[in-house]
Amino acid sequence: MLTVVGLLATTALSSPANAAVPSSMHILSSTAPTVQVAKKTTHDTTSKAESKRVDGFKTPKPQWFNCTPFAPGAQCASVELPLDYDKPGGAKTEVALLRIKAKDQKKRIGTLFVNPGGPGGSGVAIAASAPDFLSASVLERFDVVGFDPRGTNFSDNVRCWKNLGGQETALAGMNVPYPDTLKEMRAFVKSSKAFGKACSTTGKPVSASMSTAEVARDMDVLRRMVGDKQLTYLGFSYGSYLGTVYANMFPERVRAVAIDGVLDPVAWAGTASTAGTPQTQRIKSGEGAEKAMRGILSRCKKAGKDYCQLAGQGDPETLYRAIMAELKRSPLVFTDPEYPEYDFTLNSATLTSGMLSYMYDPQGASMVDGELTYALQMLQERAISKGTTFPKSATPTKEPTKSKLKIARRALAKSMRAVDVEEKAAAQDIAKKAAATGFAFPYDSSPEVFQSVLCTDSRNPAKAENWTRYAAAASKTAPGFGQMWTWASAPCASTTWTAKDEDSYKGPFTRRTKNPMLVVGNYWDPATNYSGAQKVAKLMPNSRLLSSDSWGHTAYGTSKCVTNAMDSYLLTKRMPAVGKLCTGDVQPFTEKIEDFGNQRRKDGPERQLPPVVPPLPGALPRS
């Protein structure tokens, strides 16, 4: 039976030639990636062992059926693939697919496979959204296919507990953005250990067969199934790692692989010398978020109070640090005027989580400004009621007006409810679509999905208890964000997560592909640090780095410059010029604020942005 769950970089290379790189990025100077190689240049090939694994499996014959509840004209199918490619005649796992056929079938180039990230994001869902975010030229010439990676979403699900009650009890200590008190840390460690043990027993064999290498093998079989001799692929966020792994496992089978929002593959997989550092700390996502936050606060200060509210209250970065320190010392407890029966608690962890989610959006700077301003107003009110001032170094302030405080409470409460609201809406939407297409969903395995990929892919330290000091170290370079990202991999502690995939891919990541690969990096990405794109472009000898001075998570759709370059590559295999730099259409604080609580935002892009899923547990697709 098919089941469904709710939709939920270390070495630096040079910046592109002639690009103005912000000094805060601290990028090492070097040369740009090599020029595109000539067709006659030799390329690497798939190993004999890998060829035997994948090519020895009989090509599936999908029975496509109408699934218009997902998207007009969409077709769905499910196929059985080997749970273990070393045993092609053994146990199977069902993988779900969705296809949007090319508008011009006579001029059809082939199939474009898409992945939204996660790990655990739904390929079915992003393919269904293709008409909303892909350019007309791409939709005209490609069938667009998304598949839910094994163990996830509409494919056969991983399941580490017998029922949801057991899952909920075991994971109760992880119900915080990250643990910030000794009590919370102890509970988080306890749940992390229970998580690892459950997925290494009840969760097997599926939990031990969900590495990115297995998904890459699945994708190669599916490529053959749709009749393409080489793969055309567009992967976002964690989907960049899937693209990188595929290109290194099957280098001669690459037609065009475009990856956007790129993870450092060496950091993701880990090495013997880095296994003592958690995987989610190695990828430097915390530092990427800290860089983006500093960039926003710097732009706020430069723009001034007419464009950024916080700038009217003092130095934005000083205020931000003061707010976080005060919330860590003493959280804000308040009620929403519209929901007086509910109490809300805002602490440094929940505010950090809110800041991060806003920064996934290219227009997130205005939301960051609003949230911090509201928190400041309420902390000032609390301080005045106690006969003090906030921040303590500030000049005494007049008590905020009742109307401003009402707006602040309502806005903060709304943002704190937003995740629950979005989760419920996403669950209802997917349930409706699932029922209409015959899928079922008796068990929400979304927590297991993320960790099963993460933990089978990567090397990690031995004991979950030690994540406390790893997170403390991460807080020095990326306060708040460092702890959030680091704690995410605590269930992967190697003494409790013992489920292993002996055929996972740990490198090398230096294969020369037959056709060049396009690597896209966004300077201000808060989830996939720009240095990850630089790393892949340095490692892969037949790749090209396209950079974008843009905001939010990933770059496709944020400017015509990026989108046109990526579309041209997918359609023609032509690479952008060496050192090409694009600029995002939306930049922080370029329009005046009309009034408190009502910041104006630029109009969105002509097309929707791709529904990317950032690499953080429980993250929902960007809407």
ChimeraX attribute file (.defattr): number of C-alpha atoms within 10 A of each C-alpha:
attribute: neighborCount
match mode: 1-to-1
recipient: residues
	/A:1	10
	/A:2	19
	/A:3	23
	/A:4	26
	/A:5	25
	/A:6	25
	/A:7	22
	/A:8	24
	/A:9	26
	/A:10	19
	/A:11	15
	/A:12	18
	/A:13	21
	/A:14	19
	/A:15	26
	/A:16	21
	/A:17	14
	/A:18	9
	/A:19	15
	/A:20	10
	/A:21	14
	/A:22	12
	/A:23	7
	/A:24	10
	/A:25	16
	/A:26	9
	/A:27	17
	/A:28	11
	/A:29	10
	/A:30	12
	/A:31	13
	/A:32	18
	/A:33	24
	/A:34	15
	/A:35	13
	/A:36	18
	/A:37	16
	/A:38	11
	/A:39	10
	/A:40	7
	/A:41	8
	/A:42	12
	/A:43	16
	/A:44	17
	/A:45	18
	/A:46	16
	/A:47	12
	/A:48	8
	/A:49	9
	/A:50	16
	/A:51	15
	/A:52	13
	/A:53	17
	/A:54	21
	/A:55	14
	/A:56	13
	/A:57	16
	/A:58	13
	/A:59	17
	/A:60	15
	/A:61	13
	/A:62	15
	/A:63	10
	/A:64	14
	/A:65	14
	/A:66	16
	/A:67	21
	/A:68	15
	/A:69	16
	/A:70	23
	/A:71	19
	/A:72	12
	/A:73	13
	/A:74	20
	/A:75	20
	/A:76	23
	/A:77	18
	/A:78	23
	/A:79	17
	/A:80	17
	/A:81	24
	/A:82	21
	/A:83	22
	/A:84	22
	/A:85	23
	/A:86	15
	/A:87	12
	/A:88	16
	/A:89	13
	/A:90	11
	/A:91	13
	/A:92	16
	/A:93	20
	/A:94	23
	/A:95	23
	/A:96	26
	/A:97	25
	/A:98	27
	/A:99	27
	/A:100	24
	/A:101	20
	/A:102	21
	/A:103	16
	/A:104	14
	/A:105	13
	/A:106	9
	/A:107	11
	/A:108	16
	/A:109	19
	/A:110	22
	/A:111	23
	/A:112	27
	/A:113	23
	/A:114	25
	/A:115	33
	/A:116	30
	/A:117	26
	/A:118	26
	/A:119	28
	/A:120	34
	/A:121	32
	/A:122	33
	/A:123	27
	/A:124	25
	/A:125	25
	/A:126	27
	/A:127	31
	/A:128	26
	/A:129	18
	/A:130	24
	/A:131	18
	/A:132	16
	/A:133	19
	/A:134	20
	/A:135	15
	/A:136	13
	/A:137	15
	/A:138	21
	/A:139	20
	/A:140	18
	/A:141	21
	/A:142	24
	/A:143	22
	/A:144	28
	/A:145	28
	/A:146	25
	/A:147	31
	/A:148	27
	/A:149	32
	/A:150	29
	/A:151	30
	/A:152	34
	/A:153	32
	/A:154	30
	/A:155	27
	/A:156	23
	/A:157	29
	/A:158	29
	/A:159	27
	/A:160	26
	/A:161	20
	/A:162	12
	/A:163	13
	/A:164	15
	/A:165	9
	/A:166	12
	/A:167	22
	/A:168	13
	/A:169	11
	/A:170	18
	/A:171	18
	/A:172	14
	/A:173	20
	/A:174	21
	/A:175	13
	/A:176	14
	/A:177	21
	/A:178	26
	/A:179	22
	/A:180	18
	/A:181	10
	/A:182	10
	/A:183	10
	/A:184	16
	/A:185	19
	/A:186	16
	/A:187	17
	/A:188	27
	/A:189	23
	/A:190	19
	/A:191	23
	/A:192	29
	/A:193	23
	/A:194	19
	/A:195	26
	/A:196	27
	/A:197	20
	/A:198	25
	/A:199	26
	/A:200	21
	/A:201	16
	/A:202	15
	/A:203	22
	/A:204	16
	/A:205	19
	/A:206	23
	/A:207	29
	/A:208	26
	/A:209	28
	/A:210	29
	/A:211	25
	/A:212	27
	/A:213	23
	/A:214	24
	/A:215	22
	/A:216	23
	/A:217	23
	/A:218	21
	/A:219	22
	/A:220	21
	/A:221	19
	/A:222	23
	/A:223	22
	/A:224	16
	/A:225	15
	/A:226	16
	/A:227	11
	/A:228	17
	/A:229	15
	/A:230	20
	/A:231	26
	/A:232	25
	/A:233	26
	/A:234	22
	/A:235	24
	/A:236	31
	/A:237	25
	/A:238	31
	/A:239	32
	/A:240	31
	/A:241	28
	/A:242	26
	/A:243	29
	/A:244	30
	/A:245	25
	/A:246	25
	/A:247	31
	/A:248	23
	/A:249	26
	/A:250	25
	/A:251	24
	/A:252	21
	/A:253	23
	/A:254	21
	/A:255	21
	/A:256	25
	/A:257	27
	/A:258	25
	/A:259	30
	/A:260	29
	/A:261	32
	/A:262	33
	/A:263	34
	/A:264	28
	/A:265	27
	/A:266	24
	/A:267	25
	/A:268	24
	/A:269	24
	/A:270	23
	/A:271	16
	/A:272	8
	/A:273	8
	/A:274	16
	/A:275	18
	/A:276	15
	/A:277	19
	/A:278	30
	/A:279	28
	/A:280	25
	/A:281	25
	/A:282	24
	/A:283	27
	/A:284	30
	/A:285	30
	/A:286	29
	/A:287	26
	/A:288	25
	/A:289	27
	/A:290	22
	/A:291	20
	/A:292	26
	/A:293	22
	/A:294	17
	/A:295	19
	/A:296	25
	/A:297	24
	/A:298	16
	/A:299	20
	/A:300	27
	/A:301	20
	/A:302	14
	/A:303	18
	/A:304	18
	/A:305	17
	/A:306	17
	/A:307	24
	/A:308	29
	/A:309	27
	/A:310	26
	/A:311	23
	/A:312	15
	/A:313	15
	/A:314	14
	/A:315	15
	/A:316	26
	/A:317	19
	/A:318	11
	/A:319	21
	/A:320	20
	/A:321	11
	/A:322	17
	/A:323	22
	/A:324	21
	/A:325	14
	/A:326	17
	/A:327	19
	/A:328	16
	/A:329	11
	/A:330	13
	/A:331	18
	/A:332	17
	/A:333	11
	/A:334	17
	/A:335	17
	/A:336	19
	/A:337	13
	/A:338	12
	/A:339	10
	/A:340	10
	/A:341	8
	/A:342	11
	/A:343	11
	/A:344	17
	/A:345	14
	/A:346	18
	/A:347	20
	/A:348	22
	/A:349	22
	/A:350	18
	/A:351	23
	/A:352	19
	/A:353	17
	/A:354	20
	/A:355	21
	/A:356	24
	/A:357	22
	/A:358	19
	/A:359	25
	/A:360	24
	/A:361	20
	/A:362	24
	/A:363	20
	/A:364	22
	/A:365	28
	/A:366	23
	/A:367	20
	/A:368	22
	/A:369	23
	/A:370	22
	/A:371	21
	/A:372	21
	/A:373	25
	/A:374	24
	/A:375	23
	/A:376	22
	/A:377	20
	/A:378	23
	/A:379	21
	/A:380	22
	/A:381	22
	/A:382	16
	/A:383	17
	/A:384	17
	/A:385	11
	/A:386	9
	/A:387	9
	/A:388	14
	/A:389	20
	/A:390	22
	/A:391	18
	/A:392	11
	/A:393	8
	/A:394	11
	/A:395	9
	/A:396	14
	/A:397	15
	/A:398	10
	/A:399	16
	/A:400	15
	/A:401	10
	/A:402	10
	/A:403	9
	/A:404	15
	/A:405	17
	/A:406	17
	/A:407	17
	/A:408	24
	/A:409	20
	/A:410	19
	/A:411	18
	/A:412	25
	/A:413	22
	/A:414	14
	/A:415	15
	/A:416	18
	/A:417	12
	/A:418	13
	/A:419	16
	/A:420	11
	/A:421	13
	/A:422	15
	/A:423	17
	/A:424	13
	/A:425	13
	/A:426	17
	/A:427	17
	/A:428	13
	/A:429	14
	/A:430	22
	/A:431	18
	/A:432	14
	/A:433	17
	/A:434	20
	/A:435	12
	/A:436	13
	/A:437	16
	/A:438	10
	/A:439	17
	/A:440	15
	/A:441	19
	/A:442	10
	/A:443	18
	/A:444	21
	/A:445	24
	/A:446	24
	/A:447	19
	/A:448	26
	/A:449	28
	/A:450	25
	/A:451	26
	/A:452	32
	/A:453	25
	/A:454	27
	/A:455	28
	/A:456	26
	/A:457	24
	/A:458	25
	/A:459	25
	/A:460	29
	/A:461	20
	/A:462	19
	/A:463	18
	/A:464	27
	/A:465	17
	/A:466	14
	/A:467	25
	/A:468	20
	/A:469	11
	/A:470	19
	/A:471	25
	/A:472	16
	/A:473	16
	/A:474	23
	/A:475	18
	/A:476	12
	/A:477	15
	/A:478	22
	/A:479	20
	/A:480	27
	/A:481	27
	/A:482	27
	/A:483	29
	/A:484	28
	/A:485	29
	/A:486	28
	/A:487	27
	/A:488	24
	/A:489	25
	/A:490	31
	/A:491	29
	/A:492	30
	/A:493	23
	/A:494	21
	/A:495	15
	/A:496	21
	/A:497	28
	/A:498	18
	/A:499	24
	/A:500	20
	/A:501	20
	/A:502	11
	/A:503	18
	/A:504	20
	/A:505	21
	/A:506	17
	/A:507	15
	/A:508	13
	/A:509	19
	/A:510	17
	/A:511	23
	/A:512	24
	/A:513	26
	/A:514	25
	/A:515	24
	/A:516	27
	/A:517	31
	/A:518	27
	/A:519	26
	/A:520	28
	/A:521	30
	/A:522	30
	/A:523	28
	/A:524	31
	/A:525	28
	/A:526	31
	/A:527	33
	/A:528	33
	/A:529	29
	/A:530	31
	/A:531	28
	/A:532	31
	/A:533	32
	/A:534	31
	/A:535	24
	/A:536	32
	/A:537	26
	/A:538	22
	/A:539	19
	/A:540	23
	/A:541	21
	/A:542	23
	/A:543	25
	/A:544	29
	/A:545	28
	/A:546	28
	/A:547	25
	/A:548	27
	/A:549	20
	/A:550	24
	/A:551	29
	/A:552	26
	/A:553	29
	/A:554	32
	/A:555	32
	/A:556	27
	/A:557	22
	/A:558	28
	/A:559	18
	/A:560	16
	/A:561	18
	/A:562	23
	/A:563	17
	/A:564	16
	/A:565	19
	/A:566	26
	/A:567	19
	/A:568	15
	/A:569	19
	/A:570	24
	/A:571	17
	/A:572	11
	/A:573	18
	/A:574	17
	/A:575	20
	/A:576	19
	/A:577	13
	/A:578	16
	/A:579	19
	/A:580	19
	/A:581	22
	/A:582	21
	/A:583	19
	/A:584	20
	/A:585	17
	/A:586	20
	/A:587	18
	/A:588	23
	/A:589	27
	/A:590	16
	/A:591	15
	/A:592	16
	/A:593	18
	/A:594	11
	/A:595	10
	/A:596	14
	/A:597	17
	/A:598	11
	/A:599	19
	/A:600	15
	/A:601	18
	/A:602	14
	/A:603	8
	/A:604	13
	/A:605	14
	/A:606	12
	/A:607	13
	/A:608	16
	/A:609	22
	/A:610	23
	/A:611	23
	/A:612	27
	/A:613	31
	/A:614	30
	/A:615	24
	/A:616	20
	/A:617	21
	/A:618	20
	/A:619	21
	/A:620	21
	/A:621	21
	/A:622	16
	/A:623	11
